[in-house]
């Protein structure tokens, strides 16, 4: 259900923000990225580091690096 809502939000956002200039869109994307990081830091990471293996920090850093590489 969450995946369907997210897909619908992406489509609606794409249509609604189609005419914005690049600077405004960059600010909105930065805000959205920060919201994702805050959500991960608040909900997922504490549980992973409490119950996870010793390589969790490396895997987290590698995931952020990969997402940065794919975005550029």
C-alpha positions in Angstrom: 0.0 0.0 0.0 2.8 2.4 0.9 4.5 1.7 -2.5 1.3 2.7 -4.3 1.0 5.9 -2.3 4.6 6.8 -3.0 4.2 6.1 -6.7 1.1 8.3 -6.9 2.9 11.1 -5.0 5.8 10.9 -7.4 3.5 11.3 -10.4 1.5 14.1 -8.8 4.7 15.9 -7.8 6.2 15.5 -11.2 3.1 17.1 -12.9 2.7 19.8 -10.3 6.4 20.9 -10.3 7.1 20.6 -14.0 7.4 24.3 -14.7 9.7 25.3 -11.8 13.2 26.6 -12.5 16.2 24.5 -11.5 17.1 26.5 -8.4 13.7 26.1 -6.8 13.6 22.4 -7.7 17.1 21.9 -6.3 15.9 23.4 -2.9 12.9 21.1 -2.9 14.9 18.0 -3.7 17.5 18.9 -1.0 14.6 19.2 1.5 13.2 15.8 0.4 16.7 14.2 0.7 17.1 15.6 4.2 13.7 14.3 5.2 14.7 10.8 4.0 18.0 11.0 5.9 16.2 12.2 9.1 13.7 9.4 8.8 16.5 6.8 8.4 18.4 8.2 11.3 15.4 8.3 13.6 13.8 5.0 12.8 16.1 2.5 11.1 19.6 3.2 12.1 19.3 2.8 15.9 17.7 -0.6 15.5 20.2 -1.7 13.0 23.2 -0.7 15.1 21.6 -2.3 18.2 20.9 -5.7 16.6 23.2 -5.7 13.6 26.6 -6.9 12.7 30.0 -5.0 13.0 29.9 -4.1 9.3 26.7 -2.0 9.5 28.6 1.4 9.6 30.6 0.4 6.5 27.4 -0.7 4.7 25.7 2.5 5.6 28.5 4.7 4.3 28.8 2.6 1.1 25.1 3.0 0.5 25.3 6.8 0.9 28.3 6.9 -1.4 26.6 4.7 -4.0 23.5 6.9 -4.0 25.7 10.0 -4.4 27.6 8.4 -7.4 24.3 7.4 -9.1 22.8 10.9 -8.6 25.7 12.6 -10.4 
